[in-house]
């Protein structure tokens, strides 16, 4: 099953190898991309007591979780 798929991929790569790409400029993406994320802006954190109010177990300002690595 995988042998057939791998053979098809290698055949396709051979086809691509036949193309003349000497005038093609290298690129990182096939389409133009731009950053759509907003800039980071520092803001005040929520109070620890509010964040931890529903925690099943806590130690001072942190969640307390069971130890999983011994």
N, C-alpha and C positions, 0 to 999 in steps of 0.2 A: 504494500500500500504506500508506504513512505518512499520506497525506491522509485515508484512511478512519479510521485509528486516532485521529488528531488530531480529526477531526470528532466521533467518539464521545466523546472526552474533553470537548470543548467542550459537547456536548449534556448530558453528565452535570453539568458545572459549572452550566449553566443550570437544571437541575433543583434542584441544591443552593441556588442563588440564590433560588429560590422559597420556601424554608423560612424560617420566622420563628425567628431565633436571638437575639432581643432579650433573652430571659431565660436564655440559656446563658452560664455563666461561662467566660471564656477559660482555656485550659489548655495546658500544654506537651506533654502526652502523653495519649492516650486512656484509658490505665489507670494506676492509682497505681503509682509506682515508688519503690524504695528502694535505697540503696547496699548492695550485697552484698559489697563488697571489704573486706578487713581493713584496719585502720589501719596506716600505715607505721611500722615500727620500725627504727631504725638498727642495723646489725650490722656486724661486722668483715668486710672484704673478703677474698677469697682472695688468697694470695700471687701476685705477678706471675709469678714463675718457674713456678709450677704452671699458671697460666692460659695462659702462652705456651709451655709445654713441647712442644706439638704444632704450633706455628706453623711454616709452611714458611719464613718469613722474618720477622725481627724487628729492631727497633732499641731497645736498652735495655729500656724497659717498654711498648713498643707493637708492634702488628702492623705489618709493612711490606707495603704493597700497591703494585702497579704504578700508575704515573701514568696517568690516563685523560683528563685535560683538559690541553691544551697551550696 
